[in-house]
Amino acid sequence: MRRSVLGVLWIFVIQRMGKSLYNYIQSVQSLLAPAIAAVFLLGISWKKTSPKAGMWTLIVGLVLGFTRLITMIINPEAHNAFTYIFNEMNVYAFCVWMFLFCICLAIVITLLTPQPKPEQVQGLCFGTATEEQKAVTRASWNKWDVIHSVIILAFTVAFYIYFW
């Protein structure tokens, strides 16, 4: 029953966020994806990334995303820097700027907090995998996996080019 009520109430959010369902989906993704992507990419590419940096980046990203969501629903009349960033800025531009902000925030927090111990990140980041882990990874795919991946990427690029 609660889910039905929330689902019906969420219709008003969808109506306020865009002219089409596609715009709504893009808007919602732009609220959540930047922080998650920033933490994930830093986590696998930089072995010094601290757990606190990941946690606080996700929390701040969620707060910023919900701030934009509420501002887009309310749609304030005022025109200032706050409403520009959280209401009027293009969805994709907001997503890029929020991603860059989250990367910078995670880096700053990482530099201010203790680094994880080497055994904590063993096998989780680029450059920390053991030879056994690398061998297992290499043995888990074959030429057909590569061929299918190339085909999927080619179709993806073709669709982007066609619909651009």
C-alpha positions as CSV (number, residue, x, y, z in Angstrom):
1,M,0.0,0.0,0.0
2,R,2.8,2.4,0.9
3,R,4.6,1.8,-2.3
4,S,1.5,2.5,-4.3
5,V,1.0,5.8,-2.5
6,L,4.7,6.8,-3.0
7,G,4.4,5.7,-6.7
8,V,1.4,8.0,-7.2
9,L,3.0,10.9,-5.4
10,W,6.2,10.4,-7.5
11,I,4.2,11.2,-10.6
12,F,4.2,14.8,-9.6
13,V,8.0,14.8,-9.3
14,I,8.2,13.3,-12.8
15,Q,5.9,16.0,-14.2
16,R,7.9,18.8,-12.7
17,M,11.3,17.5,-13.9
18,G,11.0,17.5,-17.6
19,K,8.9,17.5,-20.7
20,S,9.4,13.8,-21.4
21,L,10.2,10.6,-19.7
22,Y,13.7,10.6,-21.3
23,N,14.4,14.1,-19.7
24,Y,13.2,12.8,-16.4
25,I,15.5,9.7,-16.5
26,Q,18.5,11.8,-17.5
27,S,17.8,14.3,-14.7
28,V,17.6,11.6,-12.1
29,Q,20.7,9.9,-13.3
30,S,22.6,13.2,-13.2
31,L,21.7,13.5,-9.5
32,L,23.2,10.1,-8.4
33,A,25.7,9.0,-11.0
34,P,28.5,11.6,-10.6
35,A,29.4,10.8,-7.0
36,I,29.2,7.0,-7.5
37,A,31.3,7.2,-10.7
38,A,33.9,9.4,-9.0
39,V,34.3,7.1,-6.0
40,F,34.4,4.0,-8.1
41,L,37.0,5.4,-10.5
42,L,39.2,6.8,-7.8
43,G,38.8,3.6,-5.8
44,I,40.1,1.3,-8.6
45,S,42.7,3.6,-10.0
46,W,44.3,5.2,-6.9
47,K,45.4,2.9,-4.2
48,K,45.7,5.8,-1.7
49,T,42.0,6.6,-1.8
50,S,40.7,6.3,1.7
51,P,37.4,4.8,2.8
52,K,36.4,8.1,4.5
53,A,36.9,9.9,1.2
54,G,34.6,7.4,-0.5
55,M,31.9,7.7,2.2
56,W,32.0,11.5,2.4
57,T,32.0,11.9,-1.3
58,L,28.9,9.7,-1.6
59,I,27.2,11.6,1.2
60,V,28.0,15.0,-0.2
61,G,27.0,13.9,-3.7
62,L,23.7,12.6,-2.4
63,V,23.0,15.8,-0.6
64,L,23.9,17.9,-3.7
65,G,21.7,15.6,-5.9
66,F,18.7,15.9,-3.6
67,T,19.2,19.6,-3.4
68,R,19.0,19.8,-7.2
69,L,15.9,17.5,-7.1
70,I,14.1,19.6,-4.6
71,T,15.0,22.8,-6.4
72,M,13.8,21.4,-9.7
73,I,10.5,20.4,-8.2
74,I,10.0,23.7,-6.4
75,N,11.3,25.7,-9.4
76,P,11.9,29.0,-7.5
77,E,11.3,32.3,-9.2
78,A,14.6,33.9,-8.0
79,H,17.5,34.0,-10.5
80,N,20.8,33.7,-8.7
81,A,23.9,31.5,-8.6
82,F,22.2,28.9,-6.4
83,T,19.1,28.5,-8.7
84,Y,21.3,28.6,-11.8
85,I,23.4,25.7,-10.5
86,F,20.6,23.6,-8.9
87,N,17.8,24.4,-11.3
88,E,18.6,26.1,-14.6
89,M,21.9,24.5,-15.5
90,N,21.7,21.9,-18.2
91,V,21.4,18.3,-16.9
92,Y,24.6,17.2,-18.6
93,A,26.6,20.2,-17.6
94,F,25.5,19.7,-14.0
95,C,26.5,16.1,-14.2
96,V,30.0,16.9,-15.4
97,W,30.6,19.7,-12.9
98,M,29.3,17.5,-10.0
99,F,31.6,14.7,-11.2
100,L,34.6,17.0,-11.2
101,F,33.6,18.4,-7.8
102,C,33.3,14.9,-6.3
103,I,36.7,13.9,-7.7
104,C,38.3,16.9,-6.1
105,L,36.5,16.4,-2.8
106,A,37.6,12.7,-2.7
107,I,41.2,13.7,-3.4
108,V,41.2,16.4,-0.7
109,I,39.7,14.1,1.9
110,T,42.1,11.3,0.9
111,L,45.1,13.6,1.4
112,L,43.7,14.7,4.9
113,T,43.0,11.1,6.2
114,P,45.1,8.1,6.8
115,Q,45.9,5.9,3.8
116,P,44.5,2.3,3.7
117,K,47.0,-0.4,4.6
118,P,48.5,-2.2,1.5
119,E,46.7,-5.5,2.6
120,Q,43.3,-3.6,2.6
121,V,43.6,-2.7,-1.1
122,Q,45.5,-5.8,-2.3
123,G,43.8,-6.9,-5.6
124,L,41.3,-4.1,-5.5
125,C,43.2,-1.3,-7.4
126,F,45.2,-1.2,-10.6
127,G,48.7,-2.1,-9.7
128,T,47.9,-4.1,-6.6
129,A,46.9,-7.4,-8.2
130,T,49.1,-10.3,-7.5
131,E,50.4,-12.5,-10.3
132,E,47.9,-15.2,-9.4
133,Q,45.0,-12.8,-9.6
134,K,46.2,-11.6,-13.0
135,A,46.4,-15.2,-14.2
136,V,42.9,-15.9,-13.0
137,T,41.6,-12.8,-14.7
138,R,43.3,-13.6,-18.0
139,A,42.0,-17.2,-17.9
140,S,38.4,-15.9,-17.4
141,W,37.9,-14.6,-21.0
142,N,38.7,-15.8,-24.5
143,K,38.8,-14.4,-28.0
144,W,35.0,-14.6,-28.4
145,D,34.5,-12.4,-25.4
146,V,36.8,-9.8,-27.0
147,I,35.0,-10.1,-30.4
148,H,31.6,-9.7,-28.8
149,S,32.8,-6.7,-26.8
150,V,34.1,-5.1,-29.9
151,I,30.8,-5.7,-31.7
152,I,28.9,-4.1,-28.8
153,L,31.2,-1.1,-28.7
154,A,30.9,-0.7,-32.5
155,F,27.1,-0.7,-32.2
156,T,27.2,1.8,-29.4
157,V,29.4,4.2,-31.3
158,A,27.3,3.8,-34.4
159,F,24.1,4.7,-32.4
160,Y,25.8,7.7,-30.9
161,I,27.0,8.9,-34.3
162,Y,23.6,8.3,-35.9
163,F,21.5,10.0,-33.2
164,W,23.9,12.9,-32.6
